[in-house]
Amino acid sequence: MSEEDKIKLHEQQARQGSADALNSLGWCYEHGKGVGVDLTRAASLYQQAADKGDEYGLYNLGTCYEVGKGVGVDLKRAASLYQQAADKG
C-alpha cells in the first residue's frame, strides 16, 4: 500500500471516529509520511485522539506540549497528559 493510500485510509477511518486513525494520521503529519510536515495539524489530530481517550494520542500530545511541536510549550499540561496515558496502561 502506498503512503498516499495509507493517508486516505487513515482519513476515512478518522472521519468515522477512529481514535487510532486520528493518532496515526497525526503521526504522519508530525513526521511527513505521505503528507507534508504540519506540526499544528499533528497536534490537533493527537488532541482529537486524546479526547476519545486514546492512550497513544494522550502520549503524543504530551510530547507536543513538552517540546512545543505545533503548540506552545506547557510542561504541566505535558505531565498531565503523560499521566493520563500511563493510567490507561
N, C-alpha and C positions, 0 to 999 in steps of 0.2 A: 504494500500500500504506500503510495507516495505521501510526502509531507502535506501536500495540498489536500489530498483525500482525507488524511487524518484530521486536519483542521476542520474540514467540512463536517466530518462525523462528530467531532467534539462540539462544534457549534450547534448542530442539530440536537444532540443529546442535552446540551446546556439549555436550549430553548424549551426542552421538555422537562427541565427542572433537576437534571442530574448534578448533584454536588461534585461527584468525581469528575465529570466532564468540565465543570466550571474550573475546578482546580487544575486539571490537565491543560486546559486552554490558557489559564493564567501562566502556567509554566512555559508554554510555547511562546507567549508574548514576552515573558521575562528573559528567555534565552534566545529568542529569534529563530525558533524552529518552525519553519513553514510560513512564518509571518515576520514582519519587521519587529525589531525590539520596540516595545512600548510599555515602559515600566508603570505608567499610570493605569493603563488598561489591565496590566497584570495584577496590580494591587486591587483594582476594582473587582476583577474576577475572583481573586482569592477572598475578598470580602463577601462576595455573594456565596461562595462555597462555605465560608465560616458561618455566615448567617443561617445556613442549613445544618450546621453542627458538624461539618466535615473536619476531622482532626488534622488532615493534611492542609486544608485551606487555612485553618487556625494557625498552624505552624508556619506556613509560608507567608501568611500575612504578618505574623510576628517578626519574621526575618525582614520583611519590607520596612516595618516600623523601627527595627533595631538599627538598620543601616541606611534608611532613607531612600529606599527604592520605590519611586512613584508616589511616595507620601513623605511628610516631614518626619524626622527622627523623633520618636517618642518611646523612651525606654520603659516607662511604666506600662504603656499600652502593650509593648512587645512582651514584657514579662507576664502580663495578664493573659495574653493570647497563648503564650507558651504553656502556661499553667493549665489553661482550658484544654489545650491539645493533649497535655500529659494526663489530665483527668479522664480523657476519653480512651486512653490506653495506647 
